[in-house]
Amino acid sequence: MRFAAFVPAAVALFFGLSSAPIQEKEKPAAMKMKKITAVLFVNEIEPCVKFWVERLGFKKIIEVPGDGNKLAFAALEKDGVELMYQSYASAEKDVSFAAQAVKKGPTFLYVEVANLDEIIAAIKGIDIVMPVRTTFYGAREVGIKDPAGHFITFAQLGVAPAH
């Protein structure tokens, strides 16, 4: 599966563990980026998938079985937004050179949404770590933790700034 090779390479690049030095070159005039996707490392993937699918309407687009009946990896998608989870056990096998680094977490995600009130309704009953607020830069935000303890701030941009 293409993601089995992708994740270790991405982790190596992120932590600067590539063995080949990057040569300085002129900036390409037409370099196009297509997307960037966060990979969150967790003990158990299943509660996180359940959270994003059942509460926020994401679709599980990839799953890689792990040991027993547990997942080693899962990718989720909604409206062009993609998020990946990989288990620590899988990281030990796939990216053993960086396995200790991925355990340092948690990760912090900032997710821009069209309607924060819909998110607030969807997360009802979940512990709020940052109550709803309006920032000086005109974002209305709320913060929670996912089932694995990663921090997620949902933000609706373009509202009147707080004074």
PEFENKA-V482399 format. One line per field, one symbol per residue. ss: DSSP state (H for helix, E for strand, - for the rest). psi: psi as a letter, one per 40 degrees, with the letter a starting at -180 (. if undefined). Layout:
# PEFENKA-V482399
ss->???
psi->???
This chain:
# PEFENKA-V482399
ss->-HHHHHHHHHHHHH-----------------------EEEEE---HHHHHHHHHHH--EEEEEEE-----EEEEEEEE--EEEEEEEHHHHHHH-HHHHHHH-----EEEEE---HHHHHHH-----EEEEEEE----EEEEEEE-----EEEEEEE------
psi->hdddddddddddddefehehihhhiihhdfhhhdihhhhhhidhdddddddddddeeihhehihiaibfiidiihiihfehihihiidddddddfdeedddeedaiihihhhidhdddddddeheihhdhihihidefhhiiiiiieeeihhhhhhieihii.
